[in-house]
Every structure is written in C-alpha cells, then in structure tokens.
Amino acid sequence: MLNRLKDAGYASLLVGGCVRDLLLGREPKDFDVVTDARPEEIRKVFHNARLIGRRFRLAHVRFGRDIIEVATFRAAPAIDDDEAGAHDNNIFGTREEDARRRDFSVNALYYDIGDRSVIDYVGGVADLESGVLRMVGDPARRYREDPVRMLRAVRFAAKLGFRIDPDTAAPIRDLGGQLLQVSPARMFEEVLKLFHGGYAVETYELLRTFGLFRFLFPLTDESLASEEQHFPRTLVPLALTNTDARVTADKPVTPAFLFAALLWEPVRLRAAARQAQGMRAQEALERAAEEVLRDQLRHVMIPKRFSVPMREIWSMQTRFERRVGQQPFRLLEHKRFRAAYDFLLLRGECGETDRALGQWWTRIQEVDEAERRSMIAAAAPSGGARPKGRRRRRRRKSSPSAPT
C-alpha cells in the first residue's frame, strides 16, 4: 500500500500509534497512513477506497481482511482561538503542520519506508525514551478544542505505563466539566476504549485521580464516595480486573456486562431504599434500574442492544435466591444466565452477597438432573415448604347443580 502511493508520486508514511508501538517493541493494533494526496486522489490510486468523515475527510482502504486508514496532511490552525480546530479540519497542509495538529508527542511520529527513518518534529522520541505523555501545543487550549483529549491522556498513560507530563496534567481537573459538552453517543465509544483495552483498572484509577470519572458516571461516583460498614465498595474494581483478565486471555467481553457493573451500585442502593419503604424486591430493583439508566443516558449513551441485556443481568440477581420448584430449571435455560451468574459470583467475591449462593449455582450446573432435583429439595425452606408469604391457591368449589 505504501509503495503504491509512493509509485503514484505521493508522500507515503506510517504515522501515530503504530510507529509508537513499533519503537516500544509492541505489536501494533492497526496501521495508519498519511500522505500529501488529497482524498479524491487517494480514491484514484485505490479504487476500493471509501471516503468517510465530515469534519475531516479521509479514506478507508481495504487491504486483505484489514482496513487501513489513509489521511491527508492537515494544516496548522489559521486562527489562534479555542475554536480553531472546529474551523480548519479540512484545510490540508505540510507534514510538519500535520505533526503539530496531533494530540501527544508520542503519537506524532512518522516512519518513512523509503529510507526507513523515523521523523520527529515534536520531541516524541525523547518522550518515548523517558516514558512521558506530553501534549503537543498548549494543553488547556487543546483540551478546549476537544475535551475527549483528557480521556485520551488517561487512556494512553494507563496503556503505556507512562507518567503524564505535569504541564499536560495541570489543566485536567479544572477543565473536566468540558466533557459534559461531548455527545453521549461519542462518550459511549470512548468508554469502550477506556475499559475494553486490557488496562481498565489502571484507567479507572487515573479517571478518579483526575476527577473525570464523575463526568462519565456521576451516580456511580456518588455511591462510591461512601463506605459500607466501614469497607470501601469494591465491585467496580473487581469487575474491571476480571475484564482485563478476559481481554488478556483473548476472551470475549461485552459492553452489557461492563455497564451492569459500572452502574450496579446506584441501582442497588436505590432499590434497597425502595424496599425499606415496603416495595417488593423485584419491583424495587426494576424501578431503580429505570431511574438510574434514564439519568445515565444524559452522560453516556448505552444502545438498547446492550442496555436490555444489562437490565436482565440485574433483574436475575433476585431470581437466584428463589431455589424452589421449577424456577432454578427455568433460570438455567435463560439466555442471559451465564452473564448473570458471573455477576452473582462477582457480588459474592466483594462480600455483597453470601458466597454459598454462588457455590450452589456453580454446583447445580455440574450435576445431572436427579442431583439437581435433590439440591432444589434440600434448598427449599422447611424441607420443601413453600416460601414464606406465598399461599396455596384455593380451588373454587363447584356450585350444586340446579334442580331440573
């Protein structure tokens, strides 16, 4: 691909994270190409190219099974104000101007396949060697241009194990509220990048350190501020630890489980408050879930394909306590059983519920049907009696036949 651009008479360079990762001895996740060819010219070179983007036009070129992003050099801002980035995204420029438009110095490195050289205009190589994440340009201004850069600073620092340069870190606490201007739909994508990259625990700790987590999950942040029986609430860190382990082991992770864990504390606390007022457990949980989700969607959008299974995971938590009759068999067949069961184990691990309950559900998955029935009979109150509060439905006596 690079040679094809070069043979057509255009500059052809690798840029960004792939160059950074190669210099760090890591395997790049993807490759980005930058050139002086305009988007329409890129499409002439690659007939399978698809032009995307409104704020800044670039090309996606299919290369085997992969899609390579090819962008044109961008110009430096023409005006010196906080809205510069919003006006000049489609102004093309030189390679050096393009480097100074990028966010962090370690992401502004170029690799020239012609002479196999690394091109560095902003001190990125020195920052890589020092393990420093440093913003290109004035940090406060760059954060105002795009507040998501604050999240990117945290994400890259966690991913690379780098310290954030003091000047880059200094404005974050004061400007965190700028994240409220970002669309909830975009924030959803950013949250997945933050927590599904294999370094969720470190990311979470940095988000809380810089006071950014509260702009993503305000109700969760509020609930985590208090302790329960003098112990800190640990479900979220445990869930993120498990997520990191699954990513490292190349196992699938789902946003439904991630959001179920991130929002569980406010749901649980609100459900408990409703129960204390006399509401039934299941109804209290469903009302609390609806209320928390409605508030959360103002900050981070959760598409229905994830919010529906998330609520099912929550709803099934009370059903795990019902181990009589056919209810355990029905629960085992539920399409969300595995995710809800994993969530139950997580609650047991952090001391929120009795671990014995999780062990019971682990065991019942391992035995045959006869042993399952035996376990259910043993778990029923008073050796098989119906749960307290439920009455046997009386049969209505048939009326005596009318005289003929």
C-alpha positions as CSV (number, residue, x, y, z in Angstrom):
1,M,0.0,0.0,0.0
2,L,2.7,2.5,1.0
3,N,4.7,1.6,-2.2
4,R,1.6,2.2,-4.3
5,L,1.2,5.7,-3.1
6,K,4.8,6.4,-3.5
7,D,4.8,5.0,-7.1
8,A,1.9,7.3,-7.9
9,G,4.2,10.3,-6.9
10,Y,2.8,11.0,-3.4
11,A,4.4,11.0,0.1
12,S,3.7,7.8,1.9
13,L,4.3,7.5,5.7
14,L,3.2,5.4,8.6
15,V,2.0,7.6,11.5
16,G,0.7,7.6,15.0
17,G,0.2,4.7,17.4
18,C,1.7,2.0,15.0
19,V,5.0,3.9,14.9
20,R,4.9,4.5,18.7
21,D,4.2,0.8,19.4
22,L,6.9,-0.4,16.9
23,L,9.5,1.7,18.7
24,L,8.4,0.4,22.0
25,G,8.7,-3.2,20.8
26,R,4.9,-3.8,20.8
27,E,2.8,-5.3,18.2
28,P,0.7,-2.5,16.6
29,K,-3.1,-3.0,16.7
30,D,-3.6,-1.3,13.4
31,F,-1.7,0.9,10.9
32,D,-2.5,4.5,9.8
33,V,-1.0,6.0,6.7
34,V,-0.6,9.7,6.0
35,T,0.1,11.3,2.6
36,D,0.1,14.6,0.7
37,A,-2.5,13.1,-1.7
38,R,-6.0,14.6,-1.4
39,P,-8.9,12.3,-0.5
40,E,-10.1,12.2,-4.1
41,E,-6.6,11.4,-5.3
42,I,-6.3,8.6,-2.8
43,R,-9.5,7.1,-4.2
44,K,-8.0,7.2,-7.7
45,V,-4.9,5.3,-6.5
46,F,-7.1,2.8,-4.6
47,H,-10.3,2.0,-6.4
48,N,-11.7,0.2,-3.3
49,A,-11.1,3.3,-1.1
50,R,-14.2,4.7,0.7
51,L,-14.1,8.3,1.8
52,I,-15.5,9.0,5.2
53,G,-15.8,11.8,7.7
54,R,-17.4,15.2,7.7
55,R,-15.1,17.3,10.0
56,F,-12.1,15.8,8.3
57,R,-12.2,13.7,5.1
58,L,-10.1,10.6,5.0
59,A,-10.0,7.3,3.2
60,H,-10.6,3.7,4.4
61,V,-8.8,1.3,2.1
62,R,-9.4,-2.5,2.4
63,F,-6.2,-4.4,2.4
64,G,-6.9,-8.1,2.7
65,R,-9.0,-8.5,5.8
66,D,-7.9,-5.2,7.3
67,I,-9.0,-1.7,6.7
68,I,-6.2,0.9,6.5
69,E,-6.9,4.5,7.3
70,V,-5.3,6.9,4.9
71,A,-5.3,10.6,5.7
72,T,-4.0,13.8,4.1
73,F,-1.6,16.0,5.9
74,R,-3.6,18.7,7.9
75,A,-2.6,22.3,8.1
76,A,-1.9,24.2,11.4
77,P,-4.8,26.3,12.7
78,A,-5.2,29.5,10.7
79,I,-6.7,31.4,13.7
80,D,-5.5,31.5,17.2
81,D,-8.5,30.8,19.4
82,D,-10.1,27.9,21.2
83,E,-12.4,27.1,18.2
84,A,-9.6,26.8,15.7
85,G,-9.9,23.0,15.5
86,A,-13.6,23.3,14.6
87,H,-13.0,25.5,11.6
88,D,-9.8,24.1,10.0
89,N,-10.2,20.4,9.9
90,N,-10.4,20.2,6.1
91,I,-7.5,22.5,5.4
92,F,-4.6,20.4,4.1
93,G,-1.0,21.3,4.9
94,T,2.6,20.1,5.2
95,R,4.0,17.1,7.2
96,E,5.3,19.3,10.0
97,E,2.0,21.2,10.3
98,D,0.2,17.8,10.5
99,A,2.6,16.7,13.3
100,R,1.7,19.8,15.3
101,R,-2.0,19.1,14.9
102,R,-1.7,15.7,16.6
103,D,-2.5,15.3,20.3
104,F,0.5,13.8,22.0
105,S,4.1,13.9,21.0
106,V,4.5,10.1,21.1
107,N,1.5,9.8,18.6
108,A,3.1,12.4,16.2
109,L,5.9,10.3,14.9
110,Y,6.3,9.3,11.2
111,Y,8.0,6.4,9.6
112,D,9.3,6.7,6.0
113,I,9.5,3.4,4.2
114,G,11.9,4.9,1.6
115,D,14.9,5.3,3.9
116,R,13.4,3.6,7.0
117,S,13.7,6.7,9.1
118,V,11.7,8.0,12.0
119,I,10.6,11.6,11.5
120,D,10.1,13.6,14.7
121,Y,9.0,17.3,14.8
122,V,7.8,17.5,18.4
123,G,10.2,15.5,20.6
124,G,8.2,12.3,20.6
125,V,11.2,10.0,20.5
126,A,12.7,11.6,23.6
127,D,9.3,11.3,25.4
128,L,9.1,7.7,24.5
129,E,12.5,7.0,25.9
130,S,11.6,8.9,29.1
131,G,8.1,7.3,29.5
132,V,6.3,10.7,29.4
133,L,3.0,11.6,27.8
134,R,3.1,15.2,26.7
135,M,0.5,17.2,24.8
136,V,1.6,18.9,21.6
137,G,0.9,22.6,22.0
138,D,-0.8,24.4,24.8
139,P,-2.7,21.7,26.9
140,A,-5.6,23.9,28.1
141,R,-6.3,25.1,24.6
142,R,-6.1,21.6,23.1
143,Y,-8.5,20.2,25.8
144,R,-11.0,23.0,25.0
145,E,-10.7,22.2,21.3
146,D,-11.7,18.6,22.1
147,P,-12.4,17.6,25.7
148,V,-12.1,13.9,24.8
149,R,-8.3,14.5,24.7
150,M,-8.4,14.4,28.5
151,L,-9.8,10.9,28.4
152,R,-7.2,10.0,25.8
153,A,-4.4,11.3,28.1
154,V,-5.6,9.0,30.8
155,R,-6.1,6.0,28.4
156,F,-2.6,6.3,26.9
157,A,-0.9,6.8,30.2
158,A,-2.6,3.7,31.5
159,K,-1.9,1.7,28.4
160,L,1.7,2.6,28.0
161,G,2.5,2.9,31.7
162,F,3.7,6.4,31.2
163,R,3.5,9.4,33.6
164,I,1.6,12.4,32.3
165,D,3.8,15.5,31.9
166,P,3.0,18.0,34.7
167,D,2.0,20.7,32.2
168,T,-0.2,18.3,30.3
169,A,-1.9,17.1,33.6
170,A,-2.3,20.5,35.3
171,P,-5.5,21.7,33.4
172,I,-7.4,18.4,33.6
173,R,-9.0,18.9,37.0
174,D,-10.3,22.4,36.1
175,L,-11.5,21.5,32.6
176,G,-13.1,18.1,33.3
177,G,-16.5,19.7,33.1
178,Q,-15.9,20.3,29.4
179,L,-16.7,16.6,28.9
180,L,-20.4,17.4,29.6
181,Q,-20.4,19.1,26.1
182,V,-19.4,15.9,24.4
183,S,-22.3,14.0,22.8
184,P,-23.4,10.9,24.9
185,A,-23.1,8.8,21.7
186,R,-19.4,9.7,21.3
187,M,-18.9,9.1,25.0
188,F,-20.1,5.5,24.7
189,E,-17.4,4.8,22.2
190,E,-14.8,6.4,24.4
191,V,-15.9,4.4,27.4
192,L,-15.4,1.2,25.5
193,K,-11.9,2.3,24.6
194,L,-11.2,3.2,28.2
195,F,-12.3,-0.1,29.7
196,H,-12.0,-2.8,27.0
197,G,-8.4,-2.3,26.2
198,G,-6.9,-4.6,28.8
199,Y,-5.9,-1.9,31.3
200,A,-9.2,-1.0,32.7
201,V,-8.1,-1.0,36.4
202,E,-5.3,1.5,35.8
203,T,-7.6,3.6,33.7
204,Y,-10.3,3.7,36.3
205,E,-7.8,4.7,39.0
206,L,-6.5,7.6,36.8
207,L,-10.0,8.7,35.9
208,R,-10.8,9.0,39.6
209,T,-7.5,10.6,40.5
210,F,-8.1,13.4,37.9
211,G,-11.8,13.8,38.8
212,L,-13.0,12.7,35.4
213,F,-15.0,9.6,36.3
214,R,-17.8,11.7,37.9
215,F,-18.5,13.3,34.5
216,L,-18.9,9.8,32.9
217,F,-20.8,8.0,35.7
218,P,-22.0,10.6,38.2
219,L,-24.4,8.4,40.2
220,T,-21.7,5.7,40.5
221,D,-19.1,8.2,41.6
222,E,-21.5,9.5,44.2
223,S,-22.3,6.0,45.5
224,L,-18.6,5.1,45.7
225,A,-17.8,8.1,47.8
226,S,-19.4,6.3,50.8
227,E,-18.3,3.2,52.6
228,E,-20.5,0.2,53.5
229,Q,-20.0,-1.0,57.1
230,H,-16.6,0.8,57.1
231,F,-15.4,-1.0,54.0
232,P,-14.9,0.6,50.5
233,R,-17.2,-0.6,47.7
234,T,-15.1,-2.9,45.6
235,L,-17.4,-4.4,42.9
236,V,-16.4,-2.0,40.2
237,P,-12.6,-2.6,40.6
238,L,-13.2,-6.4,40.8
239,A,-15.3,-6.3,37.6
240,L,-12.6,-4.3,35.8
241,T,-9.9,-6.7,37.0
242,N,-12.0,-9.6,35.6
243,T,-12.5,-7.6,32.3
244,D,-8.7,-7.1,32.0
245,A,-8.1,-10.8,32.6
246,R,-10.6,-11.7,29.8
247,V,-9.0,-9.3,27.3
248,T,-5.5,-10.6,28.1
249,A,-6.7,-14.1,27.6
250,D,-8.4,-13.1,24.3
251,K,-11.8,-14.0,25.6
252,P,-14.9,-12.0,24.6
253,V,-16.1,-9.1,26.6
254,T,-19.5,-7.4,26.3
255,P,-20.5,-3.8,27.0
256,A,-23.7,-5.1,28.7
257,F,-21.7,-6.7,31.5
258,L,-19.3,-3.7,31.8
259,F,-22.2,-1.2,32.2
260,A,-24.0,-3.6,34.5
261,A,-21.0,-3.5,36.8
262,L,-20.4,0.3,36.5
263,L,-24.0,1.2,37.3
264,W,-24.8,-1.5,39.8
265,E,-24.0,0.4,43.0
266,P,-26.5,3.3,42.4
267,V,-29.1,0.7,41.3
268,R,-28.6,-1.5,44.3
269,L,-28.7,1.5,46.8
270,R,-31.9,2.9,45.3
271,A,-33.5,-0.5,45.2
272,A,-32.7,-1.0,48.9
273,A,-34.2,2.4,49.7
274,R,-37.4,1.4,48.0
275,Q,-37.5,-1.9,49.7
276,A,-37.1,-0.2,53.1
277,Q,-40.3,1.7,52.2
278,G,-42.2,-1.6,51.7
279,M,-41.8,-2.2,48.0
280,R,-41.2,-5.8,46.8
281,A,-37.6,-6.6,45.9
282,Q,-38.1,-7.3,42.2
283,E,-40.2,-4.2,41.7
284,A,-37.8,-2.1,43.7
285,L,-34.9,-3.3,41.5
286,E,-36.7,-2.6,38.3
287,R,-37.8,0.9,39.3
288,A,-34.3,1.7,40.5
289,A,-32.8,0.4,37.2
290,E,-35.1,2.5,35.1
291,E,-34.3,5.6,37.1
292,V,-30.5,5.2,37.0
293,L,-30.5,4.3,33.3
294,R,-32.6,7.4,32.5
295,D,-30.1,9.7,34.3
296,Q,-27.0,7.9,32.9
297,L,-28.1,8.3,29.3
298,R,-27.6,12.0,29.6
299,H,-23.9,11.4,30.0
300,V,-23.0,8.2,28.2
301,M,-25.4,6.6,25.6
302,I,-26.0,2.9,26.1
303,P,-27.6,1.4,22.9
304,K,-30.6,-0.8,23.5
305,R,-28.7,-3.9,22.3
306,F,-26.6,-3.5,25.5
307,S,-29.0,-1.8,27.9
308,V,-31.6,-4.5,27.6
309,P,-29.3,-7.4,28.5
310,M,-27.7,-5.2,31.2
311,R,-31.1,-4.8,32.9
312,E,-31.7,-8.6,32.5
313,I,-28.4,-9.3,34.3
314,W,-29.6,-7.0,37.2
315,S,-33.2,-8.5,37.2
316,M,-31.9,-12.0,37.5
317,Q,-30.0,-11.3,40.7
318,T,-33.1,-11.6,42.9
319,R,-34.2,-14.7,41.0
320,F,-31.0,-16.5,42.1
321,E,-32.4,-16.5,45.6
322,R,-35.5,-18.5,44.5
323,R,-34.4,-22.1,44.5
324,V,-37.8,-23.9,44.7
325,G,-39.9,-25.9,42.2
326,Q,-39.2,-25.3,38.5
327,Q,-37.7,-21.9,39.0
328,P,-34.0,-23.0,39.0
329,F,-34.5,-25.0,35.8
330,R,-36.1,-22.1,34.1
331,L,-33.3,-19.8,35.2
332,L,-30.6,-22.2,33.9
333,E,-32.2,-22.1,30.5
334,H,-32.3,-18.3,30.4
335,K,-30.2,-16.8,27.5
336,R,-28.6,-14.4,30.0
337,F,-27.9,-17.0,32.6
338,R,-24.1,-17.1,32.2
339,A,-23.6,-13.4,32.3
340,A,-26.0,-13.0,35.3
341,Y,-24.3,-16.0,37.1
342,D,-20.9,-14.4,36.6
343,F,-22.3,-11.2,38.0
344,L,-23.6,-13.1,41.0
345,L,-20.1,-14.6,41.7
346,L,-18.7,-11.0,41.4
347,R,-21.2,-9.8,44.1
348,G,-20.1,-12.8,46.3
349,E,-16.4,-12.0,45.8
350,C,-16.8,-8.4,47.0
351,G,-18.9,-9.6,50.0
352,E,-22.2,-8.1,48.9
353,T,-24.0,-11.5,48.9
354,D,-23.3,-14.9,50.5
355,R,-20.7,-16.8,48.5
356,A,-22.6,-20.0,49.3
357,L,-25.4,-18.9,46.9
358,G,-22.9,-18.6,44.1
359,Q,-21.4,-22.0,45.0
360,W,-24.9,-23.6,44.9
361,W,-25.4,-22.3,41.4
362,T,-22.0,-23.4,40.4
363,R,-22.7,-26.9,41.6
364,I,-26.1,-27.2,40.0
365,Q,-24.6,-26.6,36.6
366,E,-22.2,-29.6,37.1
367,V,-24.6,-32.3,38.2
368,D,-27.2,-34.4,36.4
369,E,-31.0,-33.8,36.7
370,A,-31.6,-36.2,39.5
371,E,-29.0,-34.5,41.7
372,R,-30.4,-31.1,40.7
373,R,-33.8,-32.1,42.0
374,S,-32.2,-33.3,45.2
375,M,-30.4,-30.0,45.6
376,I,-33.5,-28.0,45.0
377,A,-35.5,-30.1,47.5
378,A,-32.7,-29.5,50.1
379,A,-32.6,-25.8,49.4
380,A,-36.3,-25.3,49.9
381,P,-37.4,-23.8,53.2
382,S,-38.5,-26.4,55.8
383,G,-37.7,-29.3,53.7
384,G,-39.7,-28.3,50.7
385,A,-42.3,-26.0,52.1
386,R,-43.4,-23.0,50.0
387,P,-41.6,-19.7,50.5
388,K,-43.0,-17.6,53.3
389,G,-45.7,-15.2,52.2
390,R,-47.0,-17.3,49.4
391,R,-50.3,-19.0,49.8
392,R,-51.7,-22.0,48.2
393,R,-54.4,-21.0,45.7
394,R,-57.7,-22.5,46.8
395,R,-59.9,-24.2,44.3
396,R,-63.3,-22.8,43.9
397,K,-66.0,-25.3,44.9
398,S,-68.3,-26.1,42.1
399,S,-71.9,-24.9,42.5
400,P,-74.5,-27.6,43.2
401,S,-76.5,-28.5,40.1
402,A,-79.7,-26.6,39.7
403,P,-82.8,-28.7,40.2
404,T,-84.4,-29.9,37.0
